[in-house]
Amino acid sequence: MDIRTLRYFVEVVRQQSFTRAAEKLFVTQPTISKMLKKPRR
């Protein structure tokens, strides 16, 4: 897991919402979903 993916994950947990996390991070909701679906190394 890289630092960006970790930031996305933490923000989703904080916001309890993919949509609100995306707004806070200035990315789209599908971007966050895709990043968190990627297999971890």
Biopython code that builds the backbone (N, CA, C, O; Angstrom):
import numpy as np
from Bio.PDB.StructureBuilder import StructureBuilder

atoms = [
    (1, "MET", "N", (0.854, -1.175, 0.000)),
    (1, "MET", "CA", (0.000, 0.000, 0.000)),
    (1, "MET", "C", (0.900, 1.238, 0.000)),
    (1, "MET", "O", (1.768, 1.387, 0.861)),
    (2, "ASP", "N", (0.686, 2.107, -0.958)),
    (2, "ASP", "CA", (1.495, 3.334, -1.004)),
    (2, "ASP", "C", (0.850, 4.427, -0.151)),
    (2, "ASP", "O", (-0.260, 4.258, 0.355)),
    (3, "ILE", "N", (1.545, 5.530, 0.000)),
    (3, "ILE", "CA", (1.093, 6.607, 0.890)),
    (3, "ILE", "C", (-0.232, 7.218, 0.423)),
    (3, "ILE", "O", (-1.069, 7.580, 1.250)),
    (4, "ARG", "N", (-0.424, 7.334, -0.871)),
    (4, "ARG", "CA", (-1.675, 7.909, -1.387)),
    (4, "ARG", "C", (-2.865, 7.012, -1.038)),
    (4, "ARG", "O", (-3.909, 7.491, -0.594)),
    (5, "THR", "N", (-2.694, 5.723, -1.244)),
    (5, "THR", "CA", (-3.764, 4.780, -0.917)),
    (5, "THR", "C", (-4.081, 4.828, 0.574)),
    (5, "THR", "O", (-5.245, 4.778, 0.970)),
    (6, "LEU", "N", (-3.053, 4.923, 1.385)),
    (6, "LEU", "CA", (-3.255, 5.018, 2.829)),
    (6, "LEU", "C", (-4.019, 6.292, 3.193)),
    (6, "LEU", "O", (-4.917, 6.256, 4.034)),
    (7, "ARG", "N", (-3.669, 7.412, 2.569)),
    (7, "ARG", "CA", (-4.385, 8.674, 2.813)),
    (7, "ARG", "C", (-5.855, 8.541, 2.427)),
    (7, "ARG", "O", (-6.734, 9.011, 3.150)),
    (8, "TYR", "N", (-6.124, 7.902, 1.288)),
    (8, "TYR", "CA", (-7.504, 7.696, 0.846)),
    (8, "TYR", "C", (-8.260, 6.853, 1.868)),
    (8, "TYR", "O", (-9.381, 7.181, 2.256)),
    (9, "PHE", "N", (-7.631, 5.768, 2.295)),
    (9, "PHE", "CA", (-8.266, 4.872, 3.260)),
    (9, "PHE", "C", (-8.596, 5.599, 4.566)),
    (9, "PHE", "O", (-9.708, 5.493, 5.084)),
    (10, "VAL", "N", (-7.622, 6.331, 5.085)),
    (10, "VAL", "CA", (-7.819, 7.060, 6.344)),
    (10, "VAL", "C", (-8.954, 8.073, 6.207)),
    (10, "VAL", "O", (-9.781, 8.208, 7.109)),
    (11, "GLU", "N", (-8.993, 8.778, 5.090)),
    (11, "GLU", "CA", (-10.041, 9.792, 4.908)),
    (11, "GLU", "C", (-11.423, 9.151, 4.775)),
    (11, "GLU", "O", (-12.403, 9.701, 5.277)),
    (12, "VAL", "N", (-11.517, 8.008, 4.114)),
    (12, "VAL", "CA", (-12.804, 7.303, 4.011)),
    (12, "VAL", "C", (-13.277, 6.900, 5.408)),
    (12, "VAL", "O", (-14.456, 7.042, 5.732)),
    (13, "VAL", "N", (-12.364, 6.402, 6.226)),
    (13, "VAL", "CA", (-12.735, 6.020, 7.595)),
    (13, "VAL", "C", (-13.173, 7.252, 8.385)),
    (13, "VAL", "O", (-14.188, 7.212, 9.080)),
    (14, "ARG", "N", (-12.420, 8.341, 8.284)),
    (14, "ARG", "CA", (-12.767, 9.572, 9.012)),
    (14, "ARG", "C", (-14.132, 10.113, 8.602)),
    (14, "ARG", "O", (-14.939, 10.497, 9.449)),
    (15, "GLN", "N", (-14.378, 10.139, 7.310)),
    (15, "GLN", "CA", (-15.624, 10.708, 6.791)),
    (15, "GLN", "C", (-16.786, 9.718, 6.828)),
    (15, "GLN", "O", (-17.950, 10.115, 6.758)),
    (16, "GLN", "N", (-16.467, 8.433, 6.937)),
    (16, "GLN", "CA", (-17.462, 7.361, 6.890)),
    (16, "GLN", "C", (-18.262, 7.405, 5.593)),
    (16, "GLN", "O", (-19.438, 7.046, 5.553)),
    (17, "SER", "N", (-17.592, 7.855, 4.534)),
    (17, "SER", "CA", (-18.256, 7.979, 3.238)),
    (17, "SER", "C", (-17.204, 8.134, 2.147)),
    (17, "SER", "O", (-16.292, 8.954, 2.257)),
    (18, "PHE", "N", (-17.345, 7.335, 1.095)),
    (18, "PHE", "CA", (-16.439, 7.471, -0.038)),
    (18, "PHE", "C", (-16.637, 8.823, -0.717)),
    (18, "PHE", "O", (-15.669, 9.468, -1.119)),
    (19, "THR", "N", (-17.883, 9.246, -0.842)),
    (19, "THR", "CA", (-18.186, 10.502, -1.532)),
    (19, "THR", "C", (-17.608, 11.701, -0.796)),
    (19, "THR", "O", (-16.978, 12.562, -1.410)),
    (20, "ARG", "N", (-17.818, 11.761, 0.515)),
    (20, "ARG", "CA", (-17.282, 12.897, 1.289)),
    (20, "ARG", "C", (-15.762, 12.877, 1.331)),
    (20, "ARG", "O", (-15.127, 13.931, 1.302)),
    (21, "ALA", "N", (-15.174, 11.691, 1.399)),
    (21, "ALA", "CA", (-13.716, 11.586, 1.375)),
    (21, "ALA", "C", (-13.181, 12.098, 0.042)),
    (21, "ALA", "O", (-12.180, 12.813, 0.004)),
    (22, "ALA", "N", (-13.843, 11.735, -1.040)),
    (22, "ALA", "CA", (-13.423, 12.196, -2.364)),
    (22, "ALA", "C", (-13.469, 13.717, -2.449)),
    (22, "ALA", "O", (-12.562, 14.339, -3.002)),
    (23, "GLU", "N", (-14.512, 14.310, -1.908)),
    (23, "GLU", "CA", (-14.622, 15.777, -1.920)),
    (23, "GLU", "C", (-13.482, 16.412, -1.130)),
    (23, "GLU", "O", (-12.905, 17.406, -1.572)),
    (24, "LYS", "N", (-13.155, 15.857, 0.018)),
    (24, "LYS", "CA", (-12.071, 16.391, 0.854)),
    (24, "LYS", "C", (-10.711, 16.268, 0.170)),
    (24, "LYS", "O", (-9.845, 17.130, 0.322)),
    (25, "LEU", "N", (-10.537, 15.178, -0.590)),
    (25, "LEU", "CA", (-9.246, 14.904, -1.230)),
    (25, "LEU", "C", (-9.163, 15.466, -2.655)),
    (25, "LEU", "O", (-8.135, 15.338, -3.320)),
    (26, "PHE", "N", (-10.247, 16.083, -3.111)),
    (26, "PHE", "CA", (-10.291, 16.675, -4.458)),
    (26, "PHE", "C", (-10.042, 15.648, -5.562)),
    (26, "PHE", "O", (-9.313, 15.900, -6.521)),
    (27, "VAL", "N", (-10.671, 14.479, -5.394)),
    (27, "VAL", "CA", (-10.641, 13.433, -6.419)),
    (27, "VAL", "C", (-12.075, 12.943, -6.601)),
    (27, "VAL", "O", (-12.971, 13.322, -5.847)),
    (28, "THR", "N", (-12.280, 12.100, -7.606)),
    (28, "THR", "CA", (-13.619, 11.551, -7.807)),
    (28, "THR", "C", (-13.812, 10.318, -6.925)),
    (28, "THR", "O", (-12.850, 9.671, -6.511)),
    (29, "GLN", "N", (-15.063, 10.014, -6.652)),
    (29, "GLN", "CA", (-15.365, 8.849, -5.824)),
    (29, "GLN", "C", (-14.890, 7.547, -6.483)),
    (29, "GLN", "O", (-14.375, 6.676, -5.781)),
    (30, "PRO", "N", (-15.045, 7.379, -7.811)),
    (30, "PRO", "CA", (-14.532, 6.157, -8.426)),
    (30, "PRO", "C", (-13.010, 5.999, -8.291)),
    (30, "PRO", "O", (-12.503, 4.879, -8.233)),
    (31, "THR", "N", (-12.290, 7.116, -8.241)),
    (31, "THR", "CA", (-10.840, 7.042, -8.061)),
    (31, "THR", "C", (-10.510, 6.388, -6.726)),
    (31, "THR", "O", (-9.651, 5.509, -6.651)),
    (32, "ILE", "N", (-11.192, 6.816, -5.684)),
    (32, "ILE", "CA", (-10.949, 6.238, -4.360)),
    (32, "ILE", "C", (-11.329, 4.758, -4.354)),
    (32, "ILE", "O", (-10.588, 3.928, -3.827)),
    (33, "SER", "N", (-12.463, 4.432, -4.929)),
    (33, "SER", "CA", (-12.901, 3.032, -4.969)),
    (33, "SER", "C", (-11.879, 2.152, -5.674)),
    (33, "SER", "O", (-11.546, 1.070, -5.190)),
    (34, "LYS", "N", (-11.387, 2.613, -6.810)),
    (34, "LYS", "CA", (-10.406, 1.832, -7.569)),
    (34, "LYS", "C", (-9.109, 1.654, -6.794)),
    (34, "LYS", "O", (-8.535, 0.565, -6.771)),
    (35, "MET", "N", (-8.649, 2.731, -6.159)),
    (35, "MET", "CA", (-7.391, 2.650, -5.402)),
    (35, "MET", "C", (-7.505, 1.655, -4.249)),
    (35, "MET", "O", (-6.560, 0.920, -3.965)),
    (36, "LEU", "N", (-8.651, 1.634, -3.593)),
    (36, "LEU", "CA", (-8.808, 0.752, -2.443)),
    (36, "LEU", "C", (-9.133, -0.684, -2.838)),
    (36, "LEU", "O", (-9.029, -1.587, -2.008)),
    (37, "LYS", "N", (-9.525, -0.911, -4.096)),
    (37, "LYS", "CA", (-9.797, -2.265, -4.576)),
    (37, "LYS", "C", (-8.538, -2.968, -5.051)),
    (37, "LYS", "O", (-8.502, -4.197, -5.122)),
    (38, "LYS", "N", (-7.496, -2.196, -5.381)),
    (38, "LYS", "CA", (-6.270, -2.796, -5.908)),
    (38, "LYS", "C", (-5.718, -3.820, -4.920)),
    (38, "LYS", "O", (-5.762, -3.613, -3.707)),
    (39, "PRO", "N", (-5.198, -4.929, -5.453)),
    (39, "PRO", "CA", (-4.588, -5.917, -4.551)),
    (39, "PRO", "C", (-3.393, -5.305, -3.815)),
    (39, "PRO", "O", (-2.611, -4.545, -4.387)),
    (40, "ARG", "N", (-3.277, -5.650, -2.562)),
    (40, "ARG", "CA", (-2.159, -5.128, -1.768)),
    (40, "ARG", "C", (-0.940, -6.008, -1.967)),
    (40, "ARG", "O", (-1.044, -7.222, -2.142)),
    (41, "ARG", "N", (0.215, -5.366, -1.935)),
    (41, "ARG", "CA", (1.463, -6.137, -2.078)),
    (41, "ARG", "C", (2.032, -6.465, -0.727)),
    (41, "ARG", "O", (3.078, -7.107, -0.638)),
]
sb = StructureBuilder()
sb.init_structure("model")
sb.init_model(0)
sb.init_chain("A")
sb.init_seg("    ")
for serial, (resi, resn, name, xyz) in enumerate(atoms, 1):
    if name == "N":
        sb.init_residue(resn, " ", resi, " ")
    sb.init_atom(name, np.array(xyz, "f"), 0.0, 1.0, " ", f" {name:<3s}", serial, name[0])
structure = sb.get_structure()
